[in-house]
Amino acid sequence: MPRTWGYSRMNLRYTLMSKRKLQWFVDKNLVNGWFDPRFPTVQGIMRRGLTLEALHEYAVSQATSRNVTLMTWDKLFGINARFLDATAPRMMALGLDAVPLTIANGPEPIEYKETQLHPKKPEMGHKPTALGKQVMVEAADAAEMKVGDEITLVNWGNCKIDAIHKDDDGKFISIDGHMSGSTDFSSTIKVSWLTKTDALVPIKIIELDTLITA
């Protein structure tokens, strides 16, 4: 006699998998249709940057089970990050609270150097990187700096911190430094930075959460 085995559906934490319940969000115009990036549909999560290779690997790794499973999104996007790390070109961006850093011996006027789009894959090509006296660094990186520290400006070189200026409330005003010429990068803070130019483009990043949180 043939046997029929039933396998459980994989559930994701804080995620509705029922099409009937998801239809309610669509009918109430709370989402932008079935392709909304907050929906657990294939095209929905692909709009969040998911690759097909990561989705396939994630599905295969779960295998099958007759027990009810409750998974999180972390593993899926962790796998996805591995695929993106190998293929995504690198660009630099800073938050709106970035802190000015004046480099005393920085080039003036601004100079440009070619840097790799991917640090491990020169075949991906290059991009022009502006070098100048006035640059911006992340506030979180600035908070770790002290006078006398040597930091590494990624894709440029080591910079020695000469002075840190703050207001009466302890908020950063600016930082002074100079390129030291040192090539010892083993013990320095690696800092993201951008030179102040008219070519900087503002971007808006939307971080999507789950539809339900409890």
N, C-alpha and C positions, 0 to 999 in steps of 0.2 A: 504494500500500500504506500502511495506517495505521502510524504510528510510536508507540512507547511510550517515554516519557522517564522515567527514575527520578531522583528527587530525594532528597538525603540528609536524614536526621533531624537536627534541631538538638539538640546535646548541651549540657548545662550543667555547668560545672566543679563537682567534688565532689558530683555529683548522679546517682543511678541513675535511668535512664529506662525500664528494662526492667520490665514488670509482673511477670514471673516472679521477678526478684530483689527487687522491692519486696514481693511476697507473703511472702517469707521473714521480713521484719521484722514483718509482720502476724501470721503464724503463731507467731512467737516472743514475741508480746505486747510487743515493744520500742517499738511506737507505738500510738496510739489509733485504729487503723483507717485506712481509706483517706483519711479527711478530716483526718488529722494535719497540723498546720501545717508540719511539716518535709518533707512529701511534695510532689513536683512535680505534684500534681493540681490542677485548677482550684479546687475547693472547699478544698483544703488551703492553697494560697497565698492564697486570699481570706480565710481565717481569720487571716492575718498582716496584714490591712489592705489587701490589693491591691484596686484598683478595676477593674471591667470595662473602663472606658475606657482605663486604662493598659495592660492586657493586650492589648487590640485594637491600640493604637498600636504597642506593642512588636512584635507579630506582623507587622504590616504593614511596619514598618521593616526587618525582617530579610530580606524578599523571599524568593526561592528560590535554591537553589544545588545543584549536583551534587557539590560538594566537601563533605567532612566538616567541620562547623563546631563549635567549642567555645566557648560563650559563658559569661559570668559573670552573676550575679544583679544586679550593681551597676547596669547600665543599666536593667533592668526597674524596680527600686525607685527609681531616679533619676527615671524618667518618672512613677512613681506619686506621688512626693513633690510633683511639680509639680501634679498634679491635687488632692492633698490640701491643698496650700498655699492653693488658691483656695476650698476648701469647708469646711475643718475649723475649728471654733471654738477659740480659744486659751484654755488654762488654765495655771496656774502650779504647778510642782512643784519640790521641792528634794531633794537627797540627804540621807542620814542623818547625814552629816558637816557639815551646814550650820553656819555660824558666827553667833552672836548679834551683832546690831548695835543699840546703844542710840541712839536719836535724841533729843537733849536737848529739842528743841522740837516733838517729835511730839505728836499729839493724845492727850489722856488725859481721860476714857475714850476707848475706840476709836471712831472715826468710820468711816462708809462712804461711798464715792463710786461712781458708776456708770461702768464702763469698757466699751469695745466688746468684743464677743466676737471680732471680726476687725478688725484695724487699718485695713483698706482697704474693709471692707464694713459700714457702719453698719446696713444693713437686716437683718443677721443678729441684731441685738439687743444687749442689754447684760447685764452681770453685776455684782453688788455686790463691791467690793474694799475690804477692811478696812485702815485706816490707824491706826497706833499708835506708841507710843514704843519698843516692843520688837519688832524684826523679825529675820528670819533671812535670810542670804545664802549662796550656794554657796561652798564652801571654795576652789574653783578661782578664783572671782572675788576672794575675799578675798586670795588669794596675790598678786594683781596690784596691790593697793592699798598706798599709802604715806601717811603722815601729811601732810596738806596737799592731798591729791588731792581732786578733785571727781568724783563718780560720778553716774550717772543711774539712779535707781530707776524701772524701767519702769512707766509709767502713773501715776507720782506726781510726780517732779521731781528736781532736783539736790540731792545731799547732800555736805557737806564732811566729810572724815575728820579727826577731832581726835586720836584715839589708837588704837593697836593693841596689844592685850595678848596675850602669848604665855607659855607655860610654859618651863621650862629646856631642854626638848627642841625648842623652836621651834614647838610646836603651838599653833594659835590657841585663845585662851580667849574673847575678846570684842573688839568694836570699838566705839568711841564716835564719834559724828558729830552733825551738825545739818543741817537743811534750809536751804540757802543762799538759796533764792528765785531763783537764776540761771536764765535761760531759754536759755543757750547750751549746746546739746547736741552740738555738732559735734565736740568733742575729748574727750568723756568716755567712760568705760567704761559700757556698758549692762548693768545688773545685774538678774537675776531675784531676787525677794524674796517673803517672806510674813510677814505680821504674826502674832505668837503669839496665837492664840485657841483656845478650846475647840472651834471649828468645823472645825479642820484634820482632814483625813481621811487616815490612812495608806494607802498603796497599795503593791502588789507588782508590779514590772515584770519580766517574763520575756523575755529576749532569746534568740531561737531561732537556733541555728547549723545547719549542714548535718548530715545523718546521718553522713556520712563526711568525714574531714578529710585524707586522704592517698590 
